């Protein structure tokens, strides 16, 4: 990395590389390039990839369609991490190939929980008072 790079340019680079890795993984999973029965039977969304500052580690957040069999999908991705890492290394031009760590994306569950809280009658009543 350049010596005159600011924290802002470094973070933009991390976001850009994370998006590139996300696109590669999404493409590989969508096309069914991974020969695994669990992954073949599930549609998996790669929702976000967070890169470490040195670009050597990538935390990949995934969500199977409708949240079905989340644990089995994560385990299947971990079993096939070597192949997926190789595909990322081929398609994303980096000095090192990043270690991939797969985690379930909890943001959808959190959003649903917050939405349910906001729809509760006592909360809706309080919110309508504030709007008047």
C-alpha positions in Angstrom: 0.0 0.0 0.0 1.2 3.5 -0.8 2.7 5.5 2.1 0.5 8.5 1.3 -2.8 6.5 1.4 -5.3 7.9 3.8 -7.6 5.8 6.0 -10.5 6.8 3.6 -8.7 5.5 0.5 -7.8 2.3 2.4 -11.4 1.7 3.4 -12.6 2.4 -0.1 -10.2 -0.3 -1.3 -11.4 -2.7 1.3 -15.0 -2.2 0.2 -14.1 -2.5 -3.5 -12.1 -5.8 -3.0 -14.9 -7.1 -0.7 -17.4 -6.4 -3.5 -15.2 -8.2 -6.0 -14.9 -11.2 -3.8 -18.7 -11.2 -3.2 -19.4 -11.1 -6.9 -17.0 -14.0 -7.6 -18.5 -16.2 -4.8 -22.0 -15.3 -5.9 -21.2 -16.2 -9.5 -19.6 -19.5 -8.6 -22.5 -20.5 -6.3 -25.1 -19.4 -8.8 -23.6 -21.4 -11.7 -23.3 -24.5 -9.5 -19.6 -24.8 -10.0 -19.2 -26.4 -6.6 -20.0 -30.1 -6.7 -21.7 -30.5 -3.4 -25.2 -31.9 -2.9 -26.1 -29.5 -0.2 -25.0 -26.4 -2.2 -26.7 -27.9 -5.3 -30.0 -28.1 -3.5 -30.0 -24.6 -2.0 -29.9 -21.1 -3.4 -27.3 -19.2 -1.4 -27.0 -15.4 -1.3 -23.6 -13.9 -0.5 -24.9 -10.8 1.2 -21.6 -9.2 2.3 -17.8 -9.7 2.3 -15.7 -7.9 4.8 -12.0 -7.8 4.1 -9.3 -7.5 6.8 -7.0 -4.4 6.4 -4.2 -6.5 5.0 -6.6 -8.2 2.5 -5.5 -11.7 3.7 -8.8 -12.6 5.4 -12.4 -12.3 4.1 -15.4 -12.8 6.3 -18.2 -13.9 4.0 -21.8 -13.5 5.2 -24.3 -15.8 3.5 -28.0 -16.6 3.7 -29.7 -19.6 2.1 -33.0 -18.8 0.4 -35.7 -18.6 3.0 -33.1 -19.3 5.7 -33.5 -23.1 5.2 -30.8 -25.4 6.5 -28.5 -22.6 7.3 -26.1 -24.7 9.4 -25.8 -27.4 6.6 -25.1 -24.7 4.0 -22.4 -23.1 6.1 -20.8 -26.5 6.7 -20.9 -27.3 3.0 -19.2 -24.0 2.2 -16.5 -24.7 4.8 -16.0 -28.2 3.2 -15.5 -26.5 -0.1 -13.4 -23.5 1.0 -10.3 -24.7 -0.8 -12.1 -24.7 -4.2 -13.8 -21.3 -3.5 -10.6 -19.7 -2.3 -8.9 -20.9 -5.6 -11.7 -19.4 -7.7 -11.4 -16.1 -5.8 -7.6 -16.1 -6.3 -8.0 -16.7 -10.0 -10.6 -13.9 -10.6 -9.6 -11.2 -8.1 -6.1 -9.8 -8.7 -4.5 -9.7 -5.3 -1.0 -10.4 -4.0 -2.3 -13.1 -1.6 -5.4 -15.3 -1.8 -7.6 -14.4 1.1 -8.6 -16.9 3.7 -12.4 -17.3 3.6 -14.5 -17.5 6.7 -18.2 -18.2 6.2 -20.8 -16.9 8.7 -24.6 -16.7 8.5 -26.0 -13.3 7.9 -28.1 -12.3 10.9 -29.1 -8.9 9.6 -32.4 -10.1 8.1 -33.4 -11.7 11.4 -32.5 -8.6 13.3 -34.5 -6.4 10.8 -37.5 -8.7 11.2 -37.2 -8.5 15.0 -37.1 -4.7 15.0 -40.0 -4.6 12.6 -42.0 -6.8 14.9 -41.2 -4.6 17.8 -42.3 -1.5 16.0 -45.6 -3.1 15.1 -46.5 -3.9 18.7 -49.6 -2.0 19.7 -47.9 -0.1 22.6 -45.0 1.0 20.5 -47.3 2.0 17.6 -49.4 4.0 20.0 -46.2 5.8 21.3 -45.0 6.5 17.8 -48.4 8.0 16.7 -48.3 10.4 19.7 -44.8 11.7 18.6 -46.0 12.3 15.1 -48.9 14.7 16.2 
